[in-house]
């Protein structure tokens, strides 16, 4: 029988564009999905979006568009982002899809049939930021306990779920399934919460329109968490005619979630499923948060890091690697540009990139562009490789990704040490392409094959590049037994460094520019500004006189722009990825003329041009619709 692995991510709210905190869970899920596939499992990997509820209704209202339109717009960005990050999900569920609504109706029908739903009046402290009612005892300084959002006293008629009836059953279930919640510290939190007593849960809202109508009573909509949690089964066809997928994959092997939503997954969700007579998921893992300046990155705190620049500049793999290497899975970690760049340069450009380049250059040269003719039986390097593989497998199975990667990097430095110790260049000089040289180089190349297999779930693009250079068949791209690299087979051509080294100065200047660009492109609604505040910004039309690239920078362009001031102004803009300098000369553009000067990569910029941002983050210049003299005001 095929071994099955069903893994899910939370479904993401569509009130804002994704930031790296959202991407993290999906990247980890993708790494596990790829790893399990590599180990022979039949994997079903689900992600999606949570589109109902007050948060979304409110965000759409602020933007003056219907909630569905906002959802469609943000979902587009998620699809695109998952493609850019090489995510291999098998399905993407949206809670506004009919198949999902059918699942929710069926779950509620079963819970009613079990006698677990009744109608009563509900009064409580409601936090619209978290979509949650909080008991008085949980409020902190009169605000919601998690984020300090304001709460309001709400009373309404509501359908209730008899959660209190499940307290003992849940505790018994936890006792029998001590691995249900990971890490263990989080498990204890959950158990303590349930031991503290469970109150019945209000699971409908009369005060809200944007949701799934309550079956048989459309004055109410289904509470957004009942709606959202059901995605894990509605995506499998629960509530539809065709139950094949549901039969095959449910219960889930792993729900990956952030620690902030653990209670919903470890208390409410199992109780709903028990009530509906359905099997419970096997495990929930609550990971930590990405912090920025010591706080959880979140839209409401305004401290989010958006992924556009990092992916645009480096592609998916370095960011995927950073996520998995930097965070101890289960604990919090801090994101910083410096941290990212130092991992990139130290681990990827130097560690992996240099070792690969060094070994490949020697192998190509000594054996005429082929793998060596003679493989090797025992060797110190083989022993180290086998040890690394064992540690890697154990760590991956135990969700200790940073340790798994550590094991791989130890192997890389063992290869380096082995090369230094054996000095193949000396042997080649003395003996030519001898048997001894062949065995030494085989050891190095085979170790690199194993490295590529091991990193392939985390950095699939990089693994493919290594496999383009090493002649491996499909089995050799997946299997971790020593000795699968064929002898005397043609090596692929040199394609340049895997990870070109990045200059710190250039990196940070471009980060700055891209942050300006992506904040303009964000759908984030800041507070409203008055007309007086707006009038302080001096926008004028300018004509580009000269344009040239800033040396060593991929994106920065230095422009001289005629703003009708007599002397042209120097402006540095991050548009070089989308525009050639030549095509800019003569163009009319719109410039913020009274911006504080900034120095980008040593060049002073006295103003900023305006550009729209495409969903992939690339800029499109704003230009007046008719000819206008330079210096004309814009309002
Ligand atoms: N829609 C609910 C989940 C419903 S699942 C049935 C939700 N959405 S969310 O968009 O707010 O968050 C989705 C996930 O992103 C959560 O697991 C949350 O923990 C994670 N992250 C959001 N910000 C994060 C960080 N700064 N760091 C790491 N993950 C965090 O909650």
Boltz pocket constraint, residues with backbone or C-beta under 6 A from the ligand:
constraints:
  - pocket:
      binder: B
      contacts: [[A, 9], [A, 10], [A, 11], [A, 12], [A, 13], [A, 20], [A, 21], [A, 22], [A, 24], [A, 25], [A, 50], [A, 225], [A, 228], [A, 229], [A, 230], [A, 231], [A, 256], [A, 257], [A, 258], [A, 259], [A, 260], [A, 261], [A, 287], [A, 288], [A, 289], [A, 290], [A, 291], [A, 296], [A, 297], [A, 298]]
      max_distance: 6.0
